Amino acid sequence: MSLAEAVTLRIQALMKEKNFSQYDFYTKGGIAKSTVSQVLNRTRENVAVKTVYEMVTTMGVSLSEFFNDPIFDEISD
């Protein structure tokens, strides 16, 4: 699994867990719709750490909590 895929899957899991929508990223975090869409639809091959930070902190999650997940043990690229 690629790092970008793992990031997307982890964000999607957190969104489900926290009942968070794409719209919440725009309204609560001020993150551009295009950025959110590209990350969640995996059309962006490389996701900047700043983007991950903005998305996860908008959901109330720290970077250490975000990356402390077994999905990141499966990175192959």
N, C-alpha and C positions, 0 to 999 in steps of 0.2 A: 504494500500500500504506500502511496506517495504521501509526503508530509501535507501537501495541500488537501488531499482527500481526507486524511486523518483530522485536520483542522476543521474541515467542513462537517464531518460526521460528529465531531465533538460539539461544535456549535449547535448543530441540529438537535442533538441529545439534550443539551442544556435548555434550548428553546422549549422543547417538549416538557421537560421536567419543571420549568418555571412558567409554563403557559405563556410564552413570549412569542410575539408575531414579528414578521418583517416590518410591519408598520410601527411597532414599538421602537425599533432601531432608529427610524426616522424621527419620530416624535420625542422620544426620551433621550436619545443619544446624539441626534443631529447628524447621523451618518447618512451619506448620500444613498438614495435608492439604488443607483447603478452599482455602487460598491457592494451593498448588501446582496443584491441580486447576483452579481458575479461570484461572490464568495459561496453563496448557498447553492448556486447552480453549477459550480465548478467550472466556470468559463474563464476564471482567472487562475493561471497555473501557479503563480507565486503570490502568496498572501503576505503582505508586510506585517511585521510584528506590531507596528503602530495600529494597523487595522484590527488585528486580533485583540489588542489591548482595548481599543475603543468599543468593540463589540461585546467583549466579556465583561468589562466594567459596567457597561450599560445594563447588563443583566445582574449586576451585583456579585460578580465572580472575580477573584484575583487571578493574575497570570499563573501563580504557583498552583492554585487549585485547578485551573484549566489544564495545565500541562501535566499535572499529577494524575494521569489516567492511563490505564493499561493500553489504550488504543495507540499511544505513542511508542509502545514497545514493538509495534508491528511495522515500523517505517522501514522501507527497503530502498529508498533512493538517496 
